[in-house]
């Protein structure tokens, strides 16, 4: 039986003190208006800026039971249309993930429309479609070169135009969010865990090409997600197979964190990786479940960036040994959301109900304050275009 290290237990019980918005009110309740484009292309301010927007937010939250609010913070991999429909009907998850194992006929036979109809609010339909070796629907929308080859053979504007074309094809399939671009800065060999998924070992080059990608997705109304915060490009290994240690935080400042710093206001969401970061994360607490890492991203001051009030996704919490060697899925999701993530991602539906049982307990015992849940529900709703105030 997998054991939970004591330091992780401490995270689960003490993390509420690290909420960037305080324990008594949602993080979204801020006097600073954050402008961002959601997957539908609309541009909106923070949902709690005015009395009218506060009323709109209250009405949106009233659509859900407490358990359904928690379910809105989950994105889960599905095997096909039947799996997705059952999970949405039974638990109202906020998003589904189309992986390499998914029966893709659900994207071509109109079944997604039926699944969306079963959702209280529109659900995210997410995918990993970076191009190169990370491609789930290349057979449906055409292939694309890796990020590294892209930067070597296209200008940023040419890449922008190519992304518009492929993005429109993704949207036509019913996809609403792409877990791209990869903004890791890396000179690793092409076939390493990041390798040719990185545009360059020059952070400025990475920023330019990632900006082109995000602009294209904003134009056509799809959500983009920068990954893997605070930077996997110089990590010690592959988080799919074990723990990964990055250089110390002070070294990340001038390389790995640069694209995040420069693009944090672009409208993209951010995915946090399972990365042990000296000078930032506690021992045995990777960034994906670290209050310190979430606070660094949310506040921005620790790496010279603007505050981030967009959606924070975790990397996959059930199929990567950097997290599964430490925690089971129920504890991992609780730890991630309690640390400050807005959306917990994993690759199957089998544990959805047990995860929600665990999260309801976390709300009841104060580990996951209701105000924190509401703030994340609102962020997710705005990002996916379901909250229109």
C-alpha positions as CSV (number, residue, x, y, z in Angstrom):
1,X,0.0,0.0,0.0
2,X,1.4,3.4,-0.9
3,X,2.3,5.5,2.1
4,X,1.8,9.3,2.3
5,X,5.0,11.1,3.5
6,X,4.4,13.2,6.6
7,X,5.3,16.4,4.8
8,X,2.4,15.8,2.3
9,X,0.0,15.2,5.2
10,X,1.1,18.6,6.4
11,X,0.3,20.1,3.1
12,X,-3.2,18.7,3.2
13,X,-3.9,20.1,6.6
14,X,-2.0,23.4,6.7
15,X,-2.2,24.6,3.1
16,X,-5.2,26.9,3.7
17,X,-2.9,29.6,5.1
18,X,-1.2,29.9,1.7
19,X,-4.3,31.0,-0.3
20,X,-3.3,34.1,-2.2
21,X,-6.8,35.5,-1.8
22,X,-7.1,34.8,1.9
23,X,-9.3,32.2,3.6
24,X,-12.3,34.4,4.0
25,X,-13.1,35.3,0.4
26,X,-12.6,34.0,-3.1
27,X,-9.3,34.8,-4.9
28,X,-11.4,36.1,-7.8
29,X,-12.8,38.9,-5.5
30,X,-10.1,41.4,-6.3
31,X,-10.1,45.1,-7.0
32,X,-7.8,44.6,-10.0
33,X,-9.6,43.8,-13.2
34,X,-8.0,40.9,-15.1
35,X,-8.8,40.8,-18.8
36,X,-8.5,37.5,-20.6
37,X,-9.9,35.8,-23.6
38,X,-11.7,32.5,-22.9
39,X,-12.1,29.6,-25.3
40,X,-15.2,31.2,-26.8
41,X,-13.2,34.3,-27.7
42,X,-15.0,36.7,-25.5
43,X,-13.0,39.1,-23.3
44,X,-14.3,39.7,-19.8
45,X,-13.1,41.2,-16.6
46,X,-12.9,39.6,-13.2
47,X,-16.4,38.2,-12.4
48,X,-16.6,40.1,-9.0
49,X,-15.6,43.6,-10.1
50,X,-19.0,45.3,-10.0
51,X,-22.3,44.6,-8.2
52,X,-23.8,43.4,-11.4
53,X,-20.9,41.0,-12.0
54,X,-21.2,39.8,-8.4
55,X,-24.8,39.0,-9.0
56,X,-23.9,37.2,-12.2
57,X,-21.2,35.2,-10.3
58,X,-23.7,34.3,-7.5
59,X,-26.2,33.1,-10.1
60,X,-23.6,31.0,-11.8
61,X,-22.5,29.4,-8.5
62,X,-26.2,28.7,-7.7
63,X,-26.4,26.3,-10.7
64,X,-24.4,23.7,-8.8
65,X,-24.6,21.7,-5.6
66,X,-21.5,21.6,-3.5
67,X,-20.5,18.3,-5.0
68,X,-21.1,19.6,-8.5
69,X,-18.9,22.6,-7.8
70,X,-16.1,20.3,-6.8
71,X,-16.7,18.3,-10.0
72,X,-16.3,21.4,-12.1
73,X,-12.7,21.5,-10.9
74,X,-12.0,18.1,-12.5
75,X,-10.9,17.2,-16.0
76,X,-10.7,13.4,-16.7
77,X,-9.6,11.2,-19.5
78,X,-12.3,9.2,-21.2
79,X,-12.3,6.1,-23.3
80,X,-15.0,7.3,-25.6
81,X,-18.4,8.8,-25.9
82,X,-20.3,6.4,-23.6
83,X,-17.7,6.8,-20.9
84,X,-17.9,10.6,-21.2
85,X,-21.7,10.7,-21.2
86,X,-22.0,8.5,-18.1
87,X,-19.4,10.6,-16.2
88,X,-21.0,13.9,-17.1
89,X,-24.5,12.7,-16.3
90,X,-23.6,11.1,-13.0
91,X,-21.1,13.6,-11.6
92,X,-21.1,16.8,-13.8
93,X,-17.3,16.9,-14.3
94,X,-16.1,20.2,-15.7
95,X,-14.0,18.7,-18.4
96,X,-13.0,15.6,-20.3
97,X,-9.6,14.8,-21.8
98,X,-9.1,13.1,-25.2
99,X,-6.0,10.9,-25.0
100,X,-4.3,8.5,-27.3
101,X,-6.5,5.7,-25.9
102,X,-9.8,7.5,-26.6
103,X,-12.2,6.3,-29.3
104,X,-12.0,9.4,-31.5
105,X,-15.3,8.6,-33.2
106,X,-16.9,10.7,-30.5
107,X,-15.3,13.7,-32.2
108,X,-16.6,12.9,-35.6
109,X,-20.1,11.4,-35.1
110,X,-21.8,14.2,-33.3
111,X,-21.8,12.5,-29.9
112,X,-20.1,15.4,-28.2
113,X,-23.2,17.5,-28.8
114,X,-25.2,14.9,-26.8
115,X,-22.6,14.9,-24.1
116,X,-22.6,18.7,-23.9
117,X,-26.4,18.7,-23.6
118,X,-26.1,16.5,-20.5
119,X,-23.8,19.1,-18.8
120,X,-25.3,21.8,-16.5
121,X,-22.8,24.2,-18.1
122,X,-20.6,23.7,-21.1
123,X,-17.7,21.3,-20.3
124,X,-14.2,21.6,-21.5
125,X,-13.1,19.1,-24.2
126,X,-9.4,19.1,-23.8
127,X,-6.5,17.5,-25.7
128,X,-2.7,17.4,-26.0
129,X,-2.1,18.5,-29.6
130,X,1.3,20.1,-29.6
131,X,2.4,18.8,-33.0
132,X,5.4,16.5,-33.5
133,X,5.4,13.4,-31.3
134,X,2.7,14.8,-29.0
135,X,-0.3,14.6,-31.3
136,X,-3.7,12.9,-30.6
137,X,-5.7,13.8,-33.8
138,X,-3.1,14.3,-36.4
139,X,-4.9,11.7,-38.5
140,X,-8.0,13.9,-38.4
141,X,-6.6,17.5,-38.7
142,X,-3.2,16.8,-40.3
143,X,0.2,16.5,-38.8
144,X,2.5,19.4,-37.7
145,X,6.2,19.5,-37.0
146,X,7.6,19.6,-33.5
147,X,8.1,22.9,-31.8
148,X,11.8,22.7,-32.3
149,X,11.5,22.1,-36.0
150,X,8.8,24.8,-36.2
151,X,11.2,27.4,-34.8
152,X,13.9,26.3,-37.2
153,X,11.8,26.4,-40.3
154,X,9.0,29.0,-39.8
155,X,8.8,32.6,-38.7
156,X,6.5,33.3,-35.7
157,X,3.9,34.8,-38.1
158,X,4.0,31.7,-40.3
159,X,3.5,29.6,-37.3
160,X,0.6,31.8,-36.2
161,X,-1.1,31.2,-39.5
162,X,-0.5,27.5,-39.4
163,X,-1.9,27.4,-35.9
164,X,-5.1,29.2,-36.9
165,X,-5.6,26.6,-39.6
166,X,-5.1,23.6,-37.3
167,X,-7.0,25.3,-34.5
168,X,-10.1,25.7,-36.6
169,X,-10.0,22.1,-37.4
170,X,-9.7,21.2,-33.7
171,X,-12.6,23.5,-32.9
172,X,-14.7,21.8,-35.7
173,X,-14.2,18.5,-33.9
174,X,-15.6,20.0,-30.7
175,X,-12.3,20.5,-28.8
176,X,-12.3,23.6,-26.6
177,X,-8.9,23.6,-24.9
178,X,-5.5,22.5,-26.1
179,X,-2.8,21.8,-23.6
180,X,-0.3,23.7,-25.5
181,X,2.0,25.5,-26.1
182,X,4.9,23.9,-24.3
183,X,7.0,26.9,-23.1
184,X,9.8,24.8,-21.5
185,X,13.2,26.1,-22.4
186,X,15.4,23.2,-23.3
187,X,18.5,22.0,-25.3
188,X,17.8,18.4,-24.4
189,X,18.1,15.8,-27.2
190,X,15.0,15.6,-29.5
191,X,13.7,12.3,-28.0
192,X,14.0,13.2,-24.3
193,X,11.0,14.1,-22.2
194,X,10.9,17.7,-23.4
195,X,13.5,17.7,-26.2
196,X,11.9,18.7,-29.5
197,X,8.7,19.7,-27.7
198,X,10.6,22.9,-26.8
199,X,10.9,25.7,-29.3
200,X,14.4,26.5,-28.3
201,X,17.0,26.8,-25.6
202,X,16.7,30.6,-25.9
203,X,13.8,31.8,-23.7
204,X,13.1,34.8,-26.0
205,X,12.6,32.4,-29.0
206,X,10.3,30.3,-26.9
207,X,8.3,33.4,-25.9
208,X,7.9,34.6,-29.5
209,X,6.7,31.3,-30.8
210,X,4.5,30.6,-27.8
211,X,3.0,34.0,-28.2
212,X,2.1,33.3,-31.8
213,X,0.4,30.1,-30.8
214,X,-1.6,31.7,-28.0
215,X,-2.7,34.6,-30.3
216,X,-3.9,32.2,-32.9
217,X,-5.9,30.2,-30.4
218,X,-7.4,33.4,-28.9
219,X,-8.4,34.5,-32.4
220,X,-10.4,31.4,-33.2
221,X,-11.8,31.0,-29.7
222,X,-9.9,28.0,-28.2
223,X,-8.3,27.8,-24.9
224,X,-4.5,27.4,-24.7
225,X,-2.4,26.3,-21.8
226,X,1.2,27.1,-21.1
227,X,3.2,24.3,-19.6
228,X,5.0,23.1,-17.4
229,X,5.4,25.7,-14.7
230,X,7.9,26.7,-13.4
231,X,9.9,24.9,-16.1
232,X,10.7,21.3,-17.0
233,X,13.3,22.1,-19.7
234,X,16.3,21.6,-17.4
235,X,14.8,18.9,-15.2
236,X,16.7,15.9,-14.1
237,X,14.5,13.3,-15.8
238,X,11.0,12.3,-16.9
239,X,8.1,13.0,-14.5
240,X,6.3,10.1,-16.2
241,X,8.8,7.7,-14.7
242,X,9.9,9.3,-11.4
243,X,10.7,12.4,-9.4
244,X,12.2,15.3,-11.4
245,X,14.4,17.9,-9.8
246,X,14.9,21.2,-11.5
247,X,17.7,23.7,-11.0
248,X,17.2,26.0,-8.0
249,X,14.6,28.7,-8.3
250,X,17.1,31.5,-8.6
251,X,18.5,29.8,-11.7
252,X,15.1,29.3,-13.2
253,X,14.5,33.1,-13.0
254,X,16.7,33.9,-16.0
255,X,15.8,31.0,-18.3
256,X,12.8,28.7,-17.5
257,X,10.5,31.3,-16.0
258,X,11.1,33.9,-18.7
259,X,8.3,32.7,-21.1
260,X,5.8,32.5,-18.2
261,X,6.8,36.0,-17.1
262,X,6.4,37.5,-20.5
263,X,3.1,35.7,-21.5
264,X,1.3,35.6,-18.2
265,X,-1.3,38.1,-19.4
266,X,-1.8,36.5,-22.8
267,X,-5.1,34.8,-21.9
268,X,-3.6,31.3,-21.7
269,X,-4.1,29.1,-18.7
270,X,-1.1,27.5,-17.0
271,X,-0.3,23.9,-16.3
272,X,1.9,23.2,-13.2
273,X,4.3,20.3,-13.5
274,X,5.3,17.5,-11.0
275,X,8.6,19.2,-10.4
276,X,10.8,19.4,-7.3
277,X,12.2,22.9,-7.2
278,X,15.0,23.7,-4.7
279,X,14.3,27.0,-3.1
280,X,10.6,26.8,-3.8
281,X,9.0,23.5,-3.0
282,X,9.2,21.5,0.2
283,X,10.9,18.1,0.2
284,X,8.7,15.4,-1.5
285,X,6.1,18.1,-2.5
286,X,6.3,18.6,-6.2
287,X,5.1,21.9,-7.7
288,X,1.7,20.5,-8.8
289,X,0.7,20.1,-5.1
290,X,2.9,22.8,-3.6
291,X,1.3,25.9,-2.0
292,X,4.5,27.8,-2.6
293,X,4.6,27.0,-6.3
294,X,0.9,28.0,-6.7
295,X,1.5,31.2,-4.8
296,X,4.6,32.1,-7.0
297,X,2.4,31.8,-10.1
298,X,-0.7,33.5,-8.6
299,X,1.1,36.4,-7.0
300,X,3.8,36.9,-9.6
301,X,6.1,38.9,-7.4
302,X,8.5,36.1,-6.7
303,X,9.6,35.9,-10.3
304,X,8.9,39.5,-11.5
305,X,5.6,38.8,-13.2
306,X,2.1,40.3,-13.1
307,X,-0.4,38.5,-10.8
308,X,-2.1,35.6,-12.5
309,X,-5.9,35.2,-12.1
310,X,-6.4,32.6,-14.8
311,X,-7.0,28.9,-14.5
312,X,-4.2,26.8,-13.0
313,X,-4.3,23.2,-14.3
314,X,-2.2,20.3,-12.8
315,X,-0.3,17.9,-15.0
316,X,-1.8,14.4,-15.1
317,X,-2.2,13.2,-11.5
318,X,-2.7,9.5,-12.1
319,X,-0.3,8.4,-14.8
320,X,3.0,10.0,-13.9
321,X,5.2,8.4,-11.3
322,X,6.5,11.8,-10.0
323,X,3.2,12.1,-8.3
324,X,1.8,8.5,-8.1
325,X,4.8,7.2,-6.2
326,X,3.9,9.7,-3.5
327,X,0.1,9.8,-3.5
328,X,-3.0,8.0,-4.7
329,X,-5.4,9.9,-6.9
330,X,-7.8,10.9,-4.2
331,X,-5.1,12.4,-2.0
332,X,-3.3,14.0,-5.0
333,X,-6.4,15.8,-6.2
334,X,-7.1,17.1,-2.8
335,X,-3.6,18.2,-2.3
336,X,-3.5,20.0,-5.7
337,X,-6.7,21.9,-5.2
338,X,-5.9,22.7,-1.6
339,X,-2.6,24.1,-2.7
340,X,-4.3,26.5,-5.1
341,X,-4.8,24.7,-8.4
342,X,-8.2,25.4,-10.1
343,X,-8.4,22.2,-12.2
344,X,-7.1,18.7,-11.5
345,X,-6.3,16.6,-14.5
346,X,-6.0,12.8,-14.7
347,X,-6.5,10.2,-17.3
348,X,-9.5,8.0,-16.4
349,X,-13.0,8.2,-15.0
350,X,-12.9,5.2,-12.6
351,X,-12.0,7.3,-9.5
352,X,-14.2,10.3,-10.1
353,X,-16.8,9.4,-7.4
354,X,-14.2,8.5,-4.8
355,X,-12.3,11.7,-5.5
356,X,-15.4,13.8,-5.0
357,X,-16.2,11.9,-1.8
358,X,-12.7,12.9,-0.6
359,X,-13.1,16.5,-1.7
360,X,-16.4,16.8,0.1
361,X,-14.7,15.7,3.3
362,X,-11.9,18.2,2.6
363,X,-14.5,21.0,2.4
364,X,-16.2,19.8,5.6
365,X,-13.0,19.7,7.6
366,X,-11.7,23.0,6.3
367,X,-8.8,21.7,4.2
368,X,-10.5,23.1,1.1
369,X,-12.4,26.2,2.1
370,X,-15.7,26.8,0.2
371,X,-14.5,30.2,-0.9
372,X,-11.5,28.7,-2.5
373,X,-13.8,26.2,-4.4
374,X,-16.1,29.1,-5.5
375,X,-13.2,31.1,-6.8
376,X,-12.0,28.2,-8.9
377,X,-15.4,27.4,-10.2
378,X,-15.7,31.0,-11.4
379,X,-12.2,31.0,-13.0
380,X,-13.0,27.8,-14.8
381,X,-16.4,29.1,-15.9
382,X,-15.0,32.3,-17.3
383,X,-12.1,30.5,-19.0
384,X,-14.4,28.0,-20.8
385,X,-17.0,30.7,-21.7
386,X,-19.8,29.4,-19.5
387,X,-19.7,32.5,-17.2
388,X,-20.7,35.5,-19.2
389,X,-21.1,38.5,-17.0
